């Protein structure tokens, strides 16, 4: 068994030091420490200087939490990759990344000389379709009175149908270019087409410049709707049973962990990834423009609430990866005892395997770290 040793402090328990060869200050106080029993005994002056406070543990409700990580994402309906409906040269490009756009707003103007030929072909097909339809009606009338053969009437009918099909196909191509075929005449044939935004949101990327030649397969702009972002979290198999739709989630960034963003679980994926995790999609309860797609976030999910014994967080000290409390065994005398801790919430830490026999005991809630340093320095 180790002998009792004496530790000299300059006024407070936390600054315990051994100074061989140095003179002792007259104001130093002596703390009697039993290293064998993990006991620290203070004098009246030291008790007052260290501001030791003790309280009995509390029995209160505390929520179990699952800690997850993920990133902010945008659902497919709120993302758009914008291409030109035709190949051509960029004559106008009006937006930069970060700009806000509205649905239907023109993002760029593309010039394509080949559009002229399409419009000419449509106008000719429309004219021919009109003539073919009238010729069919004439042949049908003549055939009714046996003034024209069935063969002549059938040929006229086929010609009218073919011209109508040709005209309607070209009309659809013109609509895809943003040209109204019903209003097209020989006097308003165009060589340019407008590239418009299919959704409202913010421009995230621009891949064009003035004078650039682009093809119809190239992605010119990327747009996302910032008002419909959601949080995609990874949940591993061991925690999946505790997760359910409708649970409240509190997300935060590594840069500002104190700022919590409340969200709610709206969808749980049914497929496991290679790392045995599934994606859980959460909807933010309040939209914050600071949050943008691609931001990495951590989150806590409240799974259930249970009644537990708790102590203030400052009462728990850690030594060699184990947790301890200091129990007041008698006035000014404190014993370090090992404990098993659970979750922490709102400044309190859960005590696991903590029997009711301890409910009337008093534990140090302020100054526990100073007592730990005093005790361990003596043991060394």
C-alpha positions as CSV (number, residue, x, y, z in Angstrom):
1,X,0.0,0.0,0.0
2,X,1.3,3.4,-0.9
3,X,2.1,5.9,1.9
4,X,0.3,9.2,2.2
5,X,2.1,12.0,0.4
6,X,1.7,15.7,0.6
7,X,1.1,18.0,-2.3
8,X,1.8,21.8,-2.2
9,X,-0.3,24.2,-4.3
10,X,0.0,28.0,-4.8
11,X,-3.6,28.8,-3.8
12,X,-5.7,26.3,-6.0
13,X,-5.8,22.6,-6.3
14,X,-5.5,22.6,-10.2
15,X,-1.9,23.9,-10.2
16,X,-0.3,21.0,-8.3
17,X,3.4,20.9,-8.9
18,X,6.5,19.3,-7.4
19,X,9.4,21.7,-7.4
20,X,12.6,20.1,-6.1
21,X,15.2,22.6,-4.9
22,X,12.8,25.6,-4.9
23,X,11.7,27.5,-1.8
24,X,8.1,27.0,-0.6
25,X,5.9,30.1,-0.7
26,X,4.4,31.1,2.6
27,X,1.0,31.2,1.2
28,X,1.1,27.5,0.0
29,X,-1.5,25.1,1.4
30,X,-1.2,21.4,1.9
31,X,-3.6,18.9,0.4
32,X,-3.6,15.5,1.9
33,X,-4.0,12.8,-0.8
34,X,-4.4,9.1,-0.4
35,X,-3.3,7.7,-3.7
36,X,-4.1,4.1,-2.7
37,X,-7.8,4.8,-2.1
38,X,-8.1,7.6,-4.7
39,X,-9.1,10.1,-2.1
40,X,-8.4,13.8,-2.0
41,X,-8.7,15.8,1.3
42,X,-8.8,19.6,1.2
43,X,-8.3,22.2,3.9
44,X,-10.9,24.9,4.5
45,X,-8.8,27.4,2.6
46,X,-8.3,25.0,-0.3
47,X,-12.0,24.1,-0.4
48,X,-12.9,27.8,-0.7
49,X,-10.2,28.6,-3.3
50,X,-11.1,25.7,-5.6
51,X,-14.8,26.6,-5.4
52,X,-15.8,22.9,-5.1
53,X,-19.5,22.3,-5.6
54,X,-21.4,19.1,-5.0
55,X,-24.9,17.9,-5.9
56,X,-26.9,14.7,-5.8
57,X,-27.6,13.0,-9.2
58,X,-30.9,13.8,-10.9
59,X,-33.4,11.4,-12.4
60,X,-34.8,12.9,-15.6
61,X,-35.9,12.1,-19.1
62,X,-33.1,12.1,-21.7
63,X,-33.3,11.3,-25.4
64,X,-31.3,8.6,-27.0
65,X,-29.5,9.8,-30.1
66,X,-28.0,8.3,-33.3
67,X,-25.2,10.4,-34.8
68,X,-25.0,10.4,-38.5
69,X,-23.2,12.2,-41.3
70,X,-24.1,13.1,-44.9
71,X,-24.4,16.1,-47.2
72,X,-27.0,18.5,-48.5
73,X,-28.5,17.4,-51.8
74,X,-31.2,18.5,-54.2
75,X,-34.0,16.1,-55.4
76,X,-34.1,15.4,-59.2
77,X,-37.1,17.6,-59.7
78,X,-35.2,20.6,-58.4
79,X,-32.1,20.2,-60.6
80,X,-31.8,21.0,-64.3
81,X,-29.1,20.5,-66.9
82,X,-29.8,22.9,-69.7
83,X,-28.8,22.2,-73.3
84,X,-29.5,24.0,-76.6
85,X,-32.2,22.5,-78.7
86,X,-30.0,22.9,-81.8
87,X,-26.3,23.2,-82.6
88,X,-24.9,26.7,-83.4
89,X,-22.9,29.7,-82.2
90,X,-23.5,31.4,-78.9
91,X,-24.5,35.0,-79.6
92,X,-25.8,35.9,-76.1
93,X,-25.0,34.5,-72.6
94,X,-26.5,36.4,-69.8
95,X,-25.8,34.7,-66.5
96,X,-23.0,33.7,-64.1
97,X,-22.9,31.0,-61.4
98,X,-24.8,32.2,-58.4
99,X,-27.4,34.3,-60.3
100,X,-31.0,33.6,-59.7
101,X,-33.3,32.8,-62.6
102,X,-37.0,32.2,-63.2
103,X,-38.7,29.4,-65.1
104,X,-38.9,30.3,-68.8
105,X,-36.2,33.1,-68.6
106,X,-33.8,33.2,-71.5
107,X,-30.3,32.1,-70.5
108,X,-28.6,32.3,-73.9
109,X,-29.2,32.8,-77.6
110,X,-27.9,30.4,-80.2
111,X,-27.6,31.2,-83.9
112,X,-28.1,28.3,-86.3
113,X,-28.3,29.0,-90.1
114,X,-29.8,25.5,-90.7
115,X,-32.9,26.7,-88.9
116,X,-33.8,28.7,-92.0
117,X,-34.1,25.5,-94.1
118,X,-36.3,23.9,-91.5
119,X,-38.7,26.8,-91.5
120,X,-38.7,27.0,-95.3
121,X,-39.5,23.2,-95.5
122,X,-42.3,23.7,-93.0
123,X,-43.9,26.5,-95.0
124,X,-43.7,24.5,-98.2
125,X,-45.2,21.4,-96.5
126,X,-48.0,23.5,-95.1
127,X,-48.8,24.9,-98.5
128,X,-48.6,21.5,-100.2
129,X,-50.8,20.0,-97.5
130,X,-53.5,22.6,-98.1
131,X,-53.4,21.9,-101.9
132,X,-53.4,18.1,-101.4
133,X,-56.4,18.3,-99.0
134,X,-58.4,20.3,-101.5
135,X,-57.4,17.9,-104.4
136,X,-58.6,15.0,-102.3
137,X,-62.0,16.7,-101.6
138,X,-62.4,17.3,-105.3
139,X,-61.6,13.7,-106.3
140,X,-64.0,12.4,-103.6
141,X,-66.7,14.6,-105.0
142,X,-66.1,13.5,-108.6
143,X,-65.9,9.8,-107.5
144,X,-69.3,10.2,-105.8
145,X,-70.9,10.9,-109.2
146,X,-68.6,8.4,-110.9
147,X,-66.7,11.1,-112.7
148,X,-63.4,9.9,-111.3
149,X,-62.0,6.5,-110.6
150,X,-61.6,5.0,-107.1
151,X,-57.8,4.8,-107.8
152,X,-57.6,8.5,-108.4
153,X,-59.5,9.3,-105.3
154,X,-57.4,7.0,-103.2
155,X,-54.1,8.5,-104.5
156,X,-55.4,12.0,-103.7
157,X,-56.3,10.8,-100.2
158,X,-52.8,9.3,-99.6
159,X,-51.1,12.4,-100.9
160,X,-53.1,14.6,-98.5
161,X,-52.3,12.3,-95.5
162,X,-48.6,12.2,-96.4
163,X,-48.4,16.0,-96.7
164,X,-50.2,16.4,-93.4
165,X,-47.8,14.0,-91.6
166,X,-44.8,15.8,-93.0
167,X,-46.2,19.2,-92.0
168,X,-47.0,18.1,-88.4
169,X,-43.5,16.5,-87.9
170,X,-41.8,19.7,-88.9
171,X,-44.2,21.7,-86.7
172,X,-43.0,19.7,-83.7
173,X,-39.4,20.4,-84.5
174,X,-40.1,24.1,-84.7
175,X,-41.9,24.0,-81.3
176,X,-38.8,22.3,-79.8
177,X,-36.8,25.3,-81.0
178,X,-39.2,27.7,-79.4
179,X,-40.9,28.7,-82.8
180,X,-44.7,28.8,-83.0
181,X,-45.5,27.1,-86.3
182,X,-48.9,28.6,-86.5
183,X,-47.4,32.1,-86.5
184,X,-44.6,31.4,-88.9
185,X,-44.7,33.2,-92.3
186,X,-42.2,33.9,-95.0
187,X,-41.6,37.3,-93.4
188,X,-40.6,36.2,-89.9
189,X,-38.1,33.3,-90.6
190,X,-35.5,33.3,-87.8
191,X,-31.9,32.2,-87.5
192,X,-31.6,32.2,-83.7
193,X,-33.2,30.2,-80.9
194,X,-33.4,31.1,-77.2
195,X,-32.2,28.7,-74.5
196,X,-34.6,29.0,-71.5
197,X,-34.5,27.8,-67.9
198,X,-36.9,24.9,-67.2
199,X,-37.1,25.7,-63.4
200,X,-36.6,28.6,-61.1
201,X,-33.5,28.6,-58.9
202,X,-29.8,29.5,-59.0
203,X,-27.3,28.9,-61.7
204,X,-24.6,26.6,-60.3
205,X,-22.4,26.3,-63.5
206,X,-22.0,28.0,-66.9
207,X,-20.1,26.2,-69.6
208,X,-20.5,28.7,-72.5
209,X,-19.0,32.0,-73.8
210,X,-19.8,34.4,-76.6
211,X,-18.9,33.0,-80.0
212,X,-18.5,29.4,-78.9
213,X,-19.9,26.7,-81.1
214,X,-22.1,24.2,-79.2
215,X,-23.9,21.0,-80.1
216,X,-27.3,19.9,-79.0
217,X,-25.7,17.3,-76.6
218,X,-23.6,19.7,-74.6
219,X,-24.7,20.9,-71.1
220,X,-24.6,24.7,-71.1
221,X,-26.0,25.6,-67.7
222,X,-26.7,23.8,-64.4
223,X,-29.5,25.1,-62.3
224,X,-30.8,24.0,-58.9
225,X,-33.8,25.1,-56.8
226,X,-32.4,26.2,-53.4
227,X,-35.8,26.3,-51.8
228,X,-36.1,22.6,-52.1
229,X,-32.8,21.3,-50.7
230,X,-32.8,18.2,-48.4
231,X,-30.3,16.4,-46.3
232,X,-29.1,12.9,-47.3
233,X,-27.6,11.0,-44.4
234,X,-25.9,7.7,-44.3
235,X,-27.3,5.1,-41.8
236,X,-25.4,2.0,-41.2
237,X,-27.1,-1.4,-40.6
238,X,-26.6,-1.4,-36.9
239,X,-28.5,1.8,-36.4
240,X,-31.2,1.3,-39.1
241,X,-33.7,-0.3,-36.7
242,X,-33.8,2.9,-34.6
243,X,-34.6,5.2,-37.6
244,X,-38.2,5.9,-38.8
245,X,-40.0,8.4,-41.0
246,X,-41.1,11.4,-39.1
247,X,-38.3,11.5,-36.6
248,X,-36.7,14.9,-35.8
249,X,-33.1,15.5,-36.9
250,X,-30.8,18.2,-35.8
251,X,-28.0,18.9,-38.4
252,X,-24.9,21.0,-38.0
253,X,-21.7,21.7,-39.9
254,X,-18.1,21.1,-38.6
255,X,-17.4,24.8,-38.9
256,X,-20.3,25.8,-36.6
257,X,-21.4,22.8,-34.5
258,X,-23.4,25.0,-32.2
259,X,-25.8,26.1,-35.0
260,X,-28.4,23.4,-35.3
261,X,-30.7,23.1,-38.3
262,X,-33.9,21.1,-37.5
263,X,-35.1,18.6,-40.1
264,X,-37.5,15.7,-40.4
265,X,-37.0,12.3,-42.0
266,X,-39.2,11.9,-45.0
267,X,-37.8,8.9,-46.9
268,X,-35.6,5.8,-46.0
269,X,-33.9,4.1,-48.9
270,X,-34.5,0.3,-49.3
271,X,-31.1,-0.5,-50.8
272,X,-27.8,-1.1,-49.0
273,X,-24.6,0.4,-50.4
274,X,-21.3,-1.4,-50.6
275,X,-20.5,-0.2,-47.0
276,X,-23.7,-1.6,-45.7
277,X,-25.4,1.7,-45.3
278,X,-28.6,3.2,-46.6
279,X,-29.5,6.8,-47.4
280,X,-32.1,8.6,-45.3
281,X,-33.6,11.8,-46.8
282,X,-34.6,14.6,-44.5
283,X,-36.5,17.8,-45.2
284,X,-35.3,21.0,-43.5
285,X,-38.1,22.6,-41.4
286,X,-36.7,26.1,-42.1
287,X,-35.0,27.2,-45.3
288,X,-31.6,28.8,-44.8
289,X,-29.9,30.3,-47.9
290,X,-26.5,29.6,-46.3
291,X,-27.1,25.9,-46.9
292,X,-26.1,25.0,-50.4
293,X,-25.9,21.6,-52.2
294,X,-22.7,19.7,-51.5
295,X,-22.2,21.0,-48.0
296,X,-21.1,18.2,-45.6
297,X,-23.1,18.0,-42.4
298,X,-23.4,15.9,-39.2
299,X,-26.7,15.2,-37.6
300,X,-28.3,13.8,-34.4
301,X,-31.5,11.8,-34.6
302,X,-33.6,11.6,-31.5
303,X,-34.8,8.0,-31.4
304,X,-36.5,7.6,-28.0
305,X,-36.7,9.2,-24.6
306,X,-36.0,7.3,-21.3
307,X,-35.7,8.1,-17.7
308,X,-32.1,8.0,-16.4
309,X,-29.8,9.2,-13.7
310,X,-27.8,12.2,-14.9
311,X,-25.1,14.6,-13.6
312,X,-23.8,17.9,-15.1
313,X,-21.3,17.4,-17.9
314,X,-18.6,19.1,-15.8
315,X,-18.9,16.4,-13.1
316,X,-17.4,13.7,-15.5
317,X,-13.6,13.5,-15.8
318,X,-11.7,11.2,-18.1
319,X,-8.5,9.4,-17.3
320,X,-6.8,6.9,-19.6
321,X,-10.0,6.6,-21.7
322,X,-12.2,5.9,-18.6
323,X,-14.7,8.1,-16.9
324,X,-14.9,9.0,-13.2
325,X,-16.9,11.0,-10.7
326,X,-15.7,12.4,-7.4
327,X,-18.0,11.4,-4.5
328,X,-18.0,13.5,-1.4
329,X,-17.4,10.8,1.3
330,X,-17.2,13.4,4.0
331,X,-16.9,17.2,4.2
332,X,-13.8,18.3,2.2
333,X,-12.9,14.7,1.3
334,X,-13.6,13.3,-2.1
335,X,-13.2,9.8,-3.6
336,X,-12.7,9.1,-7.3
337,X,-15.1,6.3,-8.5
338,X,-15.4,4.8,-12.0
339,X,-18.7,5.3,-13.9
340,X,-20.1,4.2,-17.3
341,X,-21.6,7.1,-19.2
342,X,-24.3,7.2,-21.9
343,X,-25.5,10.0,-24.0
344,X,-25.3,13.7,-23.3
345,X,-28.1,16.3,-23.7
346,X,-28.6,19.9,-22.7
347,X,-25.6,20.0,-20.3
348,X,-26.2,16.6,-18.6
349,X,-24.6,13.2,-19.1
350,X,-26.4,9.9,-18.6
351,X,-25.0,7.4,-16.0
352,X,-25.4,3.8,-17.0
353,X,-25.6,0.9,-14.5
354,X,-26.1,3.5,-11.8
355,X,-28.1,2.0,-8.9
356,X,-30.7,3.7,-6.8
357,X,-28.4,3.2,-3.8
358,X,-26.4,6.1,-5.1
359,X,-29.3,8.5,-5.5
360,X,-28.6,10.2,-2.1
361,X,-24.9,10.5,-2.6
362,X,-23.3,13.8,-3.5
363,X,-20.8,14.2,-6.3
364,X,-18.5,17.1,-7.3
365,X,-20.1,19.1,-10.1
366,X,-17.5,21.9,-10.2
367,X,-13.8,21.5,-9.6
368,X,-13.6,17.8,-10.5
369,X,-10.8,18.3,-13.0
370,X,-8.7,20.1,-10.4
371,X,-9.1,17.2,-8.0
372,X,-8.2,14.7,-10.8
373,X,-5.0,16.6,-11.5
374,X,-4.0,16.8,-7.8
375,X,-4.6,13.1,-7.3
376,X,-2.8,11.8,-10.5
377,X,0.2,14.1,-10.0
378,X,0.7,12.6,-6.5
379,X,0.5,9.1,-7.8
380,X,3.3,9.8,-10.3
